[in-house]
């Protein structure tokens, strides 16, 4: 499965808050179906993500409040690509 999405980067409130992108509903539904077929701890889904020229391996985290999945954006990725909270980014996800 490969998806390219465009979404806003947001900062989780609190000390040392993480930056995330929330997956659109249709992509989240597909991820949910794959996680259900091969359960993993905490409903996480391993992915390879790419923003710009930066590619990394990470996990999508289930977000029951938003009924979606969250992609954490590492500090190293944000620095390399010049990303700050509020930016719209294009993300390629491979699962």
Biopython code that builds the backbone (N, CA, C, O; Angstrom):
import numpy as np
from Bio.PDB.StructureBuilder import StructureBuilder

atoms = [
    (1, "UNK", "N", (0.840, -1.177, 0.000)),
    (1, "UNK", "CA", (0.000, 0.000, 0.000)),
    (1, "UNK", "C", (0.881, 1.234, 0.000)),
    (1, "UNK", "O", (1.767, 1.361, 0.846)),
    (2, "UNK", "N", (0.655, 2.139, -0.927)),
    (2, "UNK", "CA", (1.339, 3.432, -0.969)),
    (2, "UNK", "C", (0.290, 4.516, -1.131)),
    (2, "UNK", "O", (-0.594, 4.416, -1.982)),
    (3, "UNK", "N", (0.392, 5.549, -0.312)),
    (3, "UNK", "CA", (-0.517, 6.695, -0.393)),
    (3, "UNK", "C", (0.304, 7.972, -0.339)),
    (3, "UNK", "O", (1.308, 8.047, 0.369)),
    (4, "UNK", "N", (-0.127, 8.969, -1.087)),
    (4, "UNK", "CA", (0.432, 10.308, -0.976)),
    (4, "UNK", "C", (-0.691, 11.205, -0.487)),
    (4, "UNK", "O", (-1.759, 11.286, -1.093)),
    (5, "UNK", "N", (-0.422, 11.878, 0.628)),
    (5, "UNK", "CA", (-1.427, 12.745, 1.227)),
    (5, "UNK", "C", (-0.857, 14.146, 1.421)),
    (5, "UNK", "O", (0.359, 14.338, 1.431)),
    (6, "UNK", "N", (-1.734, 15.102, 1.570)),
    (6, "UNK", "CA", (-1.348, 16.463, 1.941)),
    (6, "UNK", "C", (-2.111, 16.769, 3.222)),
    (6, "UNK", "O", (-3.332, 16.623, 3.286)),
    (7, "UNK", "N", (-1.365, 17.199, 4.245)),
    (7, "UNK", "CA", (-1.989, 17.469, 5.541)),
    (7, "UNK", "C", (-1.191, 18.516, 6.296)),
    (7, "UNK", "O", (-0.036, 18.796, 5.975)),
    (8, "UNK", "N", (-1.836, 19.092, 7.311)),
    (8, "UNK", "CA", (-1.194, 20.109, 8.142)),
    (8, "UNK", "C", (-0.434, 19.458, 9.288)),
    (8, "UNK", "O", (-0.937, 18.537, 9.933)),
    (9, "UNK", "N", (0.769, 19.936, 9.536)),
    (9, "UNK", "CA", (1.568, 19.492, 10.677)),
    (9, "UNK", "C", (1.061, 20.232, 11.907)),
    (9, "UNK", "O", (0.899, 21.452, 11.887)),
    (10, "UNK", "N", (0.811, 19.479, 12.982)),
    (10, "UNK", "CA", (0.348, 20.118, 14.216)),
    (10, "UNK", "C", (1.195, 19.642, 15.381)),
    (10, "UNK", "O", (1.790, 18.564, 15.343)),
    (11, "UNK", "N", (1.237, 20.461, 16.409)),
    (11, "UNK", "CA", (2.052, 20.210, 17.591)),
    (11, "UNK", "C", (1.151, 19.775, 18.733)),
    (11, "UNK", "O", (0.204, 20.472, 19.098)),
    (12, "UNK", "N", (1.463, 18.597, 19.297)),
    (12, "UNK", "CA", (0.716, 18.127, 20.462)),
    (12, "UNK", "C", (1.050, 19.036, 21.640)),
    (12, "UNK", "O", (2.224, 19.315, 21.886)),
    (13, "UNK", "N", (0.036, 19.505, 22.376)),
    (13, "UNK", "CA", (0.315, 20.418, 23.484)),
    (13, "UNK", "C", (1.098, 19.743, 24.604)),
    (13, "UNK", "O", (1.037, 18.525, 24.774)),
    (14, "UNK", "N", (1.815, 20.526, 25.345)),
    (14, "UNK", "CA", (2.565, 20.016, 26.486)),
    (14, "UNK", "C", (4.054, 20.203, 26.282)),
    (14, "UNK", "O", (4.515, 20.588, 25.207)),
    (15, "UNK", "N", (4.801, 19.918, 27.353)),
    (15, "UNK", "CA", (6.253, 20.043, 27.288)),
    (15, "UNK", "C", (6.818, 19.054, 26.277)),
    (15, "UNK", "O", (6.392, 17.901, 26.211)),
    (16, "UNK", "N", (7.776, 19.521, 25.495)),
    (16, "UNK", "CA", (8.431, 18.681, 24.485)),
    (16, "UNK", "C", (7.405, 17.977, 23.605)),
    (16, "UNK", "O", (7.555, 16.796, 23.292)),
    (17, "UNK", "N", (6.351, 18.711, 23.204)),
    (17, "UNK", "CA", (5.283, 18.142, 22.384)),
    (17, "UNK", "C", (5.799, 17.618, 21.056)),
    (17, "UNK", "O", (6.722, 18.180, 20.467)),
    (18, "UNK", "N", (5.196, 16.541, 20.597)),
    (18, "UNK", "CA", (5.539, 15.937, 19.313)),
    (18, "UNK", "C", (4.760, 16.615, 18.197)),
    (18, "UNK", "O", (3.673, 17.148, 18.420)),
    (19, "UNK", "N", (5.323, 16.591, 16.996)),
    (19, "UNK", "CA", (4.656, 17.090, 15.805)),
    (19, "UNK", "C", (4.045, 15.896, 15.074)),
    (19, "UNK", "O", (4.666, 14.840, 14.958)),
    (20, "UNK", "N", (2.817, 16.081, 14.583)),
    (20, "UNK", "CA", (2.089, 15.000, 13.916)),
    (20, "UNK", "C", (1.401, 15.498, 12.657)),
    (20, "UNK", "O", (1.213, 16.697, 12.450)),
    (21, "UNK", "N", (1.031, 14.528, 11.821)),
    (21, "UNK", "CA", (0.103, 14.716, 10.717)),
    (21, "UNK", "C", (-1.015, 13.701, 10.948)),
    (21, "UNK", "O", (-0.742, 12.540, 11.254)),
    (22, "UNK", "N", (-2.267, 14.127, 10.805)),
    (22, "UNK", "CA", (-3.413, 13.232, 10.936)),
    (22, "UNK", "C", (-3.777, 12.722, 9.549)),
    (22, "UNK", "O", (-3.934, 13.504, 8.611)),
    (23, "UNK", "N", (-3.910, 11.409, 9.427)),
    (23, "UNK", "CA", (-4.252, 10.818, 8.134)),
    (23, "UNK", "C", (-5.699, 11.121, 7.762)),
    (23, "UNK", "O", (-6.562, 11.169, 8.638)),
    (24, "UNK", "N", (-5.979, 11.326, 6.469)),
    (24, "UNK", "CA", (-7.364, 11.521, 6.028)),
    (24, "UNK", "C", (-8.169, 10.234, 6.267)),
    (24, "UNK", "O", (-7.610, 9.143, 6.375)),
    (25, "UNK", "N", (-9.467, 10.392, 6.344)),
    (25, "UNK", "CA", (-10.366, 9.294, 6.692)),
    (25, "UNK", "C", (-10.199, 8.063, 5.806)),
    (25, "UNK", "O", (-10.149, 6.945, 6.318)),
    (26, "UNK", "N", (-10.111, 8.246, 4.483)),
    (26, "UNK", "CA", (-10.027, 7.087, 3.592)),
    (26, "UNK", "C", (-8.732, 6.300, 3.797)),
    (26, "UNK", "O", (-8.742, 5.070, 3.742)),
    (27, "UNK", "N", (-7.628, 6.990, 4.029)),
    (27, "UNK", "CA", (-6.352, 6.314, 4.271)),
    (27, "UNK", "C", (-6.389, 5.640, 5.641)),
    (27, "UNK", "O", (-5.917, 4.513, 5.790)),
    (28, "UNK", "N", (-6.948, 6.325, 6.641)),
    (28, "UNK", "CA", (-7.062, 5.742, 7.989)),
    (28, "UNK", "C", (-7.892, 4.462, 7.952)),
    (28, "UNK", "O", (-7.568, 3.495, 8.641)),
    (29, "UNK", "N", (-8.960, 4.448, 7.156)),
    (29, "UNK", "CA", (-9.792, 3.242, 7.050)),
    (29, "UNK", "C", (-8.992, 2.066, 6.503)),
    (29, "UNK", "O", (-9.132, 0.940, 6.979)),
    (30, "UNK", "N", (-8.157, 2.328, 5.506)),
    (30, "UNK", "CA", (-7.335, 1.260, 4.924)),
    (30, "UNK", "C", (-6.288, 0.770, 5.925)),
    (30, "UNK", "O", (-6.055, -0.433, 6.038)),
    (31, "UNK", "N", (-5.664, 1.685, 6.643)),
    (31, "UNK", "CA", (-4.684, 1.308, 7.666)),
    (31, "UNK", "C", (-5.369, 0.481, 8.748)),
    (31, "UNK", "O", (-4.830, -0.534, 9.190)),
    (32, "UNK", "N", (-6.551, 0.911, 9.175)),
    (32, "UNK", "CA", (-7.309, 0.196, 10.209)),
    (32, "UNK", "C", (-7.588, -1.243, 9.770)),
    (32, "UNK", "O", (-7.462, -2.172, 10.568)),
    (33, "UNK", "N", (-7.961, -1.424, 8.524)),
    (33, "UNK", "CA", (-8.238, -2.768, 8.014)),
    (33, "UNK", "C", (-6.978, -3.628, 8.018)),
    (33, "UNK", "O", (-7.044, -4.815, 8.340)),
    (34, "UNK", "N", (-5.844, -3.054, 7.668)),
    (34, "UNK", "CA", (-4.584, -3.807, 7.681)),
    (34, "UNK", "C", (-4.156, -4.159, 9.103)),
    (34, "UNK", "O", (-3.654, -5.257, 9.348)),
    (35, "UNK", "N", (-4.351, -3.235, 10.038)),
    (35, "UNK", "CA", (-4.000, -3.503, 11.433)),
    (35, "UNK", "C", (-4.897, -4.601, 11.991)),
    (35, "UNK", "O", (-4.426, -5.458, 12.739)),
    (36, "UNK", "N", (-6.172, -4.590, 11.643)),
    (36, "UNK", "CA", (-7.102, -5.613, 12.115)),
    (36, "UNK", "C", (-6.714, -6.994, 11.584)),
    (36, "UNK", "O", (-6.898, -7.998, 12.271)),
    (37, "UNK", "N", (-6.179, -7.044, 10.361)),
    (37, "UNK", "CA", (-5.781, -8.315, 9.754)),
    (37, "UNK", "C", (-4.505, -8.872, 10.374)),
    (37, "UNK", "O", (-4.294, -10.085, 10.380)),
    (38, "UNK", "N", (-3.659, -7.997, 10.892)),
    (38, "UNK", "CA", (-2.395, -8.403, 11.524)),
    (38, "UNK", "C", (-2.183, -7.536, 12.757)),
    (38, "UNK", "O", (-1.407, -6.581, 12.720)),
    (39, "UNK", "N", (-2.873, -7.864, 13.855)),
    (39, "UNK", "CA", (-2.825, -7.015, 15.051)),
    (39, "UNK", "C", (-1.403, -6.743, 15.539)),
    (39, "UNK", "O", (-0.516, -7.591, 15.441)),
    (40, "UNK", "N", (-1.216, -5.528, 16.068)),
    (40, "UNK", "CA", (0.075, -5.125, 16.617)),
    (40, "UNK", "C", (-0.166, -4.399, 17.941)),
    (40, "UNK", "O", (-1.286, -3.974, 18.222)),
    (41, "UNK", "N", (0.875, -4.258, 18.748)),
    (41, "UNK", "CA", (0.704, -3.582, 20.036)),
    (41, "UNK", "C", (0.147, -2.173, 19.868)),
    (41, "UNK", "O", (0.610, -1.412, 19.017)),
    (42, "UNK", "N", (-0.830, -1.837, 20.668)),
    (42, "UNK", "CA", (-1.417, -0.495, 20.715)),
    (42, "UNK", "C", (-2.012, -0.051, 19.382)),
    (42, "UNK", "O", (-2.230, 1.144, 19.183)),
    (43, "UNK", "N", (-2.279, -0.977, 18.466)),
    (43, "UNK", "CA", (-2.870, -0.623, 17.186)),
    (43, "UNK", "C", (-1.950, 0.146, 16.266)),
    (43, "UNK", "O", (-2.408, 0.858, 15.374)),
    (44, "UNK", "N", (-0.632, 0.003, 16.483)),
    (44, "UNK", "CA", (0.346, 0.718, 15.658)),
    (44, "UNK", "C", (0.495, 0.023, 14.299)),
    (44, "UNK", "O", (0.236, -1.174, 14.170)),
    (45, "UNK", "N", (0.905, 0.775, 13.315)),
    (45, "UNK", "CA", (1.158, 0.238, 11.977)),
    (45, "UNK", "C", (2.517, 0.746, 11.507)),
    (45, "UNK", "O", (2.726, 1.955, 11.407)),
    (46, "UNK", "N", (3.434, -0.158, 11.220)),
    (46, "UNK", "CA", (4.761, 0.218, 10.728)),
    (46, "UNK", "C", (4.641, 0.749, 9.300)),
    (46, "UNK", "O", (3.946, 0.169, 8.466)),
    (47, "UNK", "N", (5.334, 1.869, 9.030)),
    (47, "UNK", "CA", (5.329, 2.476, 7.700)),
    (47, "UNK", "C", (6.698, 3.035, 7.372)),
    (47, "UNK", "O", (7.537, 3.241, 8.249)),
    (48, "UNK", "N", (6.900, 3.272, 6.096)),
    (48, "UNK", "CA", (8.022, 4.085, 5.632)),
    (48, "UNK", "C", (7.386, 5.369, 5.129)),
    (48, "UNK", "O", (6.454, 5.336, 4.325)),
    (49, "UNK", "N", (7.893, 6.501, 5.604)),
    (49, "UNK", "CA", (7.337, 7.797, 5.232)),
    (49, "UNK", "C", (8.392, 8.615, 4.493)),
    (49, "UNK", "O", (9.595, 8.434, 4.682)),
    (50, "UNK", "N", (7.904, 9.523, 3.645)),
    (50, "UNK", "CA", (8.803, 10.437, 2.946)),
    (50, "UNK", "C", (8.146, 11.798, 2.867)),
    (50, "UNK", "O", (6.983, 11.928, 2.484)),
    (51, "UNK", "N", (8.919, 12.815, 3.239)),
    (51, "UNK", "CA", (8.548, 14.207, 3.009)),
    (51, "UNK", "C", (9.733, 14.829, 2.293)),
    (51, "UNK", "O", (10.857, 14.804, 2.794)),
    (52, "UNK", "N", (9.477, 15.385, 1.125)),
    (52, "UNK", "CA", (10.571, 15.962, 0.342)),
    (52, "UNK", "C", (11.594, 14.885, 0.021)),
    (52, "UNK", "O", (11.246, 13.829, -0.507)),
    (53, "UNK", "N", (12.858, 15.150, 0.340)),
    (53, "UNK", "CA", (13.935, 14.194, 0.063)),
    (53, "UNK", "C", (14.231, 13.295, 1.264)),
    (53, "UNK", "O", (15.135, 12.461, 1.206)),
    (54, "UNK", "N", (13.477, 13.460, 2.348)),
    (54, "UNK", "CA", (13.764, 12.715, 3.579)),
    (54, "UNK", "C", (12.818, 11.543, 3.735)),
    (54, "UNK", "O", (11.597, 11.700, 3.713)),
    (55, "UNK", "N", (13.404, 10.359, 3.893)),
    (55, "UNK", "CA", (12.642, 9.124, 4.060)),
    (55, "UNK", "C", (13.028, 8.521, 5.408)),
    (55, "UNK", "O", (14.201, 8.528, 5.779)),
    (56, "UNK", "N", (12.043, 7.998, 6.141)),
    (56, "UNK", "CA", (12.321, 7.362, 7.432)),
    (56, "UNK", "C", (11.294, 6.278, 7.732)),
    (56, "UNK", "O", (10.200, 6.267, 7.169)),
    (57, "UNK", "N", (11.667, 5.365, 8.630)),
    (57, "UNK", "CA", (10.765, 4.318, 9.114)),
    (57, "UNK", "C", (10.192, 4.755, 10.443)),
    (57, "UNK", "O", (10.900, 5.299, 11.290)),
    (58, "UNK", "N", (8.899, 4.512, 10.623)),
    (58, "UNK", "CA", (8.218, 4.913, 11.846)),
    (58, "UNK", "C", (6.958, 4.084, 12.000)),
    (58, "UNK", "O", (6.750, 3.118, 11.266)),
    (59, "UNK", "N", (6.126, 4.453, 12.944)),
    (59, "UNK", "CA", (4.833, 3.801, 13.149)),
    (59, "UNK", "C", (3.734, 4.835, 13.145)),
    (59, "UNK", "O", (3.916, 5.959, 13.614)),
    (60, "UNK", "N", (2.588, 4.446, 12.609)),
    (60, "UNK", "CA", (1.379, 5.255, 12.725)),
    (60, "UNK", "C", (0.719, 4.857, 14.033)),
    (60, "UNK", "O", (0.702, 3.678, 14.385)),
    (61, "UNK", "N", (0.180, 5.817, 14.749)),
    (61, "UNK", "CA", (-0.464, 5.563, 16.028)),
    (61, "UNK", "C", (-1.959, 5.797, 15.907)),
    (61, "UNK", "O", (-2.398, 6.809, 15.362)),
    (62, "UNK", "N", (-2.739, 4.851, 16.420)),
    (62, "UNK", "CA", (-4.187, 5.003, 16.413)),
    (62, "UNK", "C", (-4.573, 6.189, 17.292)),
    (62, "UNK", "O", (-4.037, 6.361, 18.386)),
    (63, "UNK", "N", (-5.496, 6.993, 16.808)),
    (63, "UNK", "CA", (-6.000, 8.138, 17.562)),
    (63, "UNK", "C", (-7.518, 7.994, 17.639)),
    (63, "UNK", "O", (-8.232, 8.391, 16.719)),
    (64, "UNK", "N", (-7.997, 7.435, 18.723)),
    (64, "UNK", "CA", (-9.432, 7.177, 18.861)),
    (64, "UNK", "C", (-10.234, 8.473, 18.937)),
    (64, "UNK", "O", (-11.388, 8.508, 18.509)),
    (65, "UNK", "N", (-9.645, 9.532, 19.472)),
    (65, "UNK", "CA", (-10.358, 10.802, 19.574)),
    (65, "UNK", "C", (-10.685, 11.370, 18.194)),
    (65, "UNK", "O", (-11.750, 11.953, 17.993)),
    (66, "UNK", "N", (-9.767, 11.199, 17.252)),
    (66, "UNK", "CA", (-9.979, 11.713, 15.893)),
    (66, "UNK", "C", (-10.462, 10.620, 14.934)),
    (66, "UNK", "O", (-10.732, 10.892, 13.764)),
    (67, "UNK", "N", (-10.569, 9.389, 15.433)),
    (67, "UNK", "CA", (-10.965, 8.239, 14.604)),
    (67, "UNK", "C", (-10.052, 8.132, 13.384)),
    (67, "UNK", "O", (-10.512, 7.927, 12.260)),
    (68, "UNK", "N", (-8.763, 8.275, 13.628)),
    (68, "UNK", "CA", (-7.790, 8.240, 12.544)),
    (68, "UNK", "C", (-6.481, 7.649, 13.054)),
    (68, "UNK", "O", (-6.441, 7.002, 14.100)),
    (69, "UNK", "N", (-5.417, 7.882, 12.300)),
    (69, "UNK", "CA", (-4.064, 7.512, 12.685)),
    (69, "UNK", "C", (-3.190, 8.742, 12.588)),
    (69, "UNK", "O", (-3.434, 9.632, 11.774)),
    (70, "UNK", "N", (-2.161, 8.784, 13.433)),
    (70, "UNK", "CA", (-1.233, 9.901, 13.460)),
    (70, "UNK", "C", (0.139, 9.464, 12.991)),
    (70, "UNK", "O", (0.625, 8.396, 13.363)),
    (71, "UNK", "N", (0.760, 10.300, 12.169)),
    (71, "UNK", "CA", (2.136, 10.104, 11.738)),
    (71, "UNK", "C", (3.006, 11.083, 12.501)),
    (71, "UNK", "O", (2.871, 12.293, 12.316)),
    (72, "UNK", "N", (3.911, 10.585, 13.371)),
    (72, "UNK", "CA", (4.822, 11.498, 14.058)),
    (72, "UNK", "C", (5.907, 11.984, 13.087)),
    (72, "UNK", "O", (6.441, 11.204, 12.299)),
    (73, "UNK", "N", (6.221, 13.269, 13.156)),
    (73, "UNK", "CA", (7.255, 13.856, 12.303)),
    (73, "UNK", "C", (8.466, 14.136, 13.198)),
    (73, "UNK", "O", (8.434, 15.058, 14.013)),
    (74, "UNK", "N", (9.520, 13.352, 13.051)),
    (74, "UNK", "CA", (10.726, 13.482, 13.870)),
    (74, "UNK", "C", (11.370, 14.853, 13.708)),
    (74, "UNK", "O", (11.257, 15.490, 12.660)),
    (75, "UNK", "N", (12.047, 15.295, 14.765)),
    (75, "UNK", "CA", (12.757, 16.567, 14.723)),
    (75, "UNK", "C", (13.765, 16.635, 13.595)),
    (75, "UNK", "O", (13.892, 17.669, 12.939)),
    (76, "UNK", "N", (14.484, 15.547, 13.360)),
    (76, "UNK", "CA", (15.477, 15.512, 12.286)),
    (76, "UNK", "C", (14.824, 15.749, 10.925)),
    (76, "UNK", "O", (15.373, 16.462, 10.085)),
    (77, "UNK", "N", (13.654, 15.153, 10.711)),
    (77, "UNK", "CA", (12.930, 15.333, 9.449)),
    (77, "UNK", "C", (12.482, 16.792, 9.318)),
    (77, "UNK", "O", (12.625, 17.397, 8.256)),
    (78, "UNK", "N", (11.945, 17.346, 10.397)),
    (78, "UNK", "CA", (11.487, 18.743, 10.361)),
    (78, "UNK", "C", (12.642, 19.690, 10.056)),
    (78, "UNK", "O", (12.491, 20.623, 9.267)),
    (79, "UNK", "N", (13.798, 19.452, 10.680)),
    (79, "UNK", "CA", (14.966, 20.319, 10.418)),
    (79, "UNK", "C", (15.422, 20.194, 8.967)),
    (79, "UNK", "O", (15.646, 21.205, 8.302)),
    (80, "UNK", "N", (15.561, 18.975, 8.474)),
    (80, "UNK", "CA", (16.024, 18.773, 7.090)),
    (80, "UNK", "C", (15.110, 19.419, 6.064)),
    (80, "UNK", "O", (15.567, 19.970, 5.062)),
    (81, "UNK", "N", (13.802, 19.341, 6.330)),
    (81, "UNK", "CA", (12.826, 19.825, 5.352)),
    (81, "UNK", "C", (12.278, 21.212, 5.677)),
    (81, "UNK", "O", (11.437, 21.730, 4.941)),
    (82, "UNK", "N", (12.743, 21.817, 6.767)),
    (82, "UNK", "CA", (12.295, 23.161, 7.134)),
    (82, "UNK", "C", (10.820, 23.226, 7.503)),
    (82, "UNK", "O", (10.124, 24.166, 7.118)),
    (83, "UNK", "N", (10.343, 22.244, 8.237)),
    (83, "UNK", "CA", (8.920, 22.134, 8.584)),
    (83, "UNK", "C", (8.675, 22.659, 9.991)),
    (83, "UNK", "O", (9.438, 22.382, 10.917)),
    (84, "UNK", "N", (7.593, 23.426, 10.135)),
    (84, "UNK", "CA", (7.132, 23.880, 11.452)),
    (84, "UNK", "C", (5.633, 23.600, 11.564)),
    (84, "UNK", "O", (4.951, 23.378, 10.564)),
    (85, "UNK", "N", (5.140, 23.615, 12.793)),
    (85, "UNK", "CA", (3.707, 23.412, 13.017)),
    (85, "UNK", "C", (2.921, 24.425, 12.190)),
    (85, "UNK", "O", (3.276, 25.601, 12.116)),
    (86, "UNK", "N", (1.851, 23.941, 11.572)),
    (86, "UNK", "CA", (1.018, 24.793, 10.721)),
    (86, "UNK", "C", (1.320, 24.654, 9.248)),
    (86, "UNK", "O", (0.513, 25.065, 8.413)),
    (87, "UNK", "N", (2.477, 24.078, 8.902)),
    (87, "UNK", "CA", (2.812, 23.868, 7.495)),
    (87, "UNK", "C", (1.961, 22.748, 6.903)),
    (87, "UNK", "O", (1.664, 21.761, 7.575)),
    (88, "UNK", "N", (1.572, 22.913, 5.640)),
    (88, "UNK", "CA", (0.960, 21.828, 4.873)),
    (88, "UNK", "C", (2.106, 21.081, 4.209)),
    (88, "UNK", "O", (2.960, 21.689, 3.563)),
    (89, "UNK", "N", (2.123, 19.766, 4.368)),
    (89, "UNK", "CA", (3.186, 18.957, 3.776)),
    (89, "UNK", "C", (2.580, 17.836, 2.938)),
    (89, "UNK", "O", (1.474, 17.360, 3.194)),
    (90, "UNK", "N", (3.344, 17.436, 1.933)),
    (90, "UNK", "CA", (2.978, 16.257, 1.151)),
    (90, "UNK", "C", (3.787, 15.085, 1.708)),
    (90, "UNK", "O", (5.013, 15.148, 1.802)),
    (91, "UNK", "N", (3.082, 14.024, 2.071)),
    (91, "UNK", "CA", (3.692, 12.866, 2.691)),
    (91, "UNK", "C", (3.393, 11.632, 1.852)),
    (91, "UNK", "O", (2.248, 11.387, 1.471)),
    (92, "UNK", "N", (4.434, 10.861, 1.570)),
    (92, "UNK", "CA", (4.246, 9.556, 0.945)),
    (92, "UNK", "C", (4.369, 8.504, 2.032)),
    (92, "UNK", "O", (5.339, 8.502, 2.790)),
    (93, "UNK", "N", (3.392, 7.609, 2.111)),
    (93, "UNK", "CA", (3.387, 6.527, 3.098)),
    (93, "UNK", "C", (3.404, 5.196, 2.392)),
    (93, "UNK", "O", (2.617, 4.962, 1.475)),
    (94, "UNK", "N", (4.297, 4.320, 2.814)),
    (94, "UNK", "CA", (4.333, 2.943, 2.299)),
    (94, "UNK", "C", (4.185, 2.008, 3.480)),
    (94, "UNK", "O", (4.892, 2.124, 4.482)),
    (95, "UNK", "N", (3.257, 1.083, 3.345)),
    (95, "UNK", "CA", (2.993, 0.151, 4.441)),
    (95, "UNK", "C", (3.219, -1.265, 3.967)),
    (95, "UNK", "O", (3.051, -2.209, 4.740)),
]
sb = StructureBuilder()
sb.init_structure("model")
sb.init_model(0)
sb.init_chain("A")
sb.init_seg("    ")
for serial, (resi, resn, name, xyz) in enumerate(atoms, 1):
    if name == "N":
        sb.init_residue(resn, " ", resi, " ")
    sb.init_atom(name, np.array(xyz, "f"), 0.0, 1.0, " ", f" {name:<3s}", serial, name[0])
structure = sb.get_structure()
